[in-house]
Amino acid sequence: MIKKDVTIDGFDGPETRSYYFHLTKSEALTWVKETGGQLTKDLERVTKTGPEDDLTDMLEMVGRILHRAVGERQGKRFVKTKEIADDFVFSGALDVVLADLLAHPEEVDRFTAGLLPTDVMAEAANQNA
C-alpha cells in the first residue's frame, strides 16, 4: 500500500489530502486477465521508460492504475468506491500525482511496485506465458 499526501487547489484555497493506493492480488490478476495480459506488458514498459522516451503512454497507464487503486483506509479495511476514485480524479489530485511522478521518474518504479503484492507480476507473467 502506498500513502501519498497531495496538495490541491481546493475551492477555499490550497488543501492537503492523504490518498491511499493498493491493488490486491485478485484485483491485479483479474485485471491482467481482462486485458489479455496487456497489463503485464504495459507495466513492464512503464518501468523501462526513460527520460528520453515519450512519457504520454506511461502517464496514461499510471493514471489508469491509480484510478483503480485509490481507496480509503477505514479501520482495518481498505475501501474502494466509484465516489472515492472520482474524487481523486476530479479534485485535481490525479494531475498532481502524475506531475510529481513526471518530475521524479525514478519514483515510478517504487510507486507502482508499492501498489501490488510482490509476487503478482511474476504470477501474471506466468499465466500469460
N, C-alpha and C positions, 0 to 999 in steps of 0.2 A: 504494500500500500504506500502511496505517495501522498504527502500533505504539501500543499502549495498555498502560501499566502499571496493574495493578489490584490493590488490596489487599483480600483476602477474609478472612473469619473461618475459618481452617483448623481442623483437629482439634486442632492443637497451638498455637493462638493465631493472631494476625494473620500473614498470609503475602502477600508481593507477587509477582505473576506478570506476565510480559510476554505479551501476546496480539497476534497479527498478523491483519490483515483485508485481504482483497483478492478481487475478482471479476475474472476475465479477461473479455475482450471476448466470447469464445464462450460463457462461462457466463452472462453478463448477457443476451446476445441469445437464448440458449436459454430462459432463464427468462422473458423477455418473450414469446416465442412460446408457451411452456407456459401462460402466464396470459392469452393472447389480448390482449396489450397492457395488461393491468391493472397490471402492474408499473410501466410508464412513468407511468401516471396516478397511481398511489399515491405514487411518488417525487416527482412534481410537487406533489402535495397535501402531502406531508411538508415539502417546502421552503417551502411557503406557509403553514404552520401558525404561528399567532401565539400569544402567551402567553394571550390571551383565549379561544382555542379549546379544545375538548375534546381533550386530549392522548392519550387512550386509544388511538385508532386509530393515531396517529403512533408511539407506543411499541410497539404490536404489530407494525407494519410494520418499524420499525427492528430489533426483536428478530428477526424472520424474516430480514432481510438479514444481520444479524450472525451468526446461526446458520449461514447458507450461506457466509459469507465468512471465517469464522475458520479459521486453519490454523497450521502451524509452518514456520518457516524451517529448512531442512536444507541447509546449504551454499548452493548456487545454486538450489535448488529450493524451491518453496512447496507443502507437502503438506497436503491436507485429508482427514480421515477422520471417520467417524461418532464414533469414540472421542474425537477432539480436540474436535469440536463438543459432544458430550455432557459432556465435562469442563468446557468453558466454561459450559454451562448449569447443570449440577448442582453445580458448585463455588460457585455464587452470583455468579460473575464477570459473567454477563449482567445480573443485577439491579443490580450496582454500576455497570456501564457505562450502563444505562438511567437509573438515578437521577442519574448525573453529567450525562447529556445533558438530563434534565428540569430539573436545576438551572441548566444553561447552554444554553438553547435555541439560542443563536447558534452553538453548536458543531455542531449537527445538520447544517447545510449543508456545512460543512467536512469533517465526518466522512464523510458519505455520498458527497460528491464525491471524497474521497480513496480510496474503495474501488474506484472504477470508472475505467477508462481514459477520458480526456477526451471522446472522440468517441462513446462508447457511447450515451448518452441521445439525442443527436441522430439517430444512425443508427436506434435503436429507434423513435423517433417517426416517422421516415420510413417504416419498414417497416409501421407501423400506420396510416398516413395513408390 
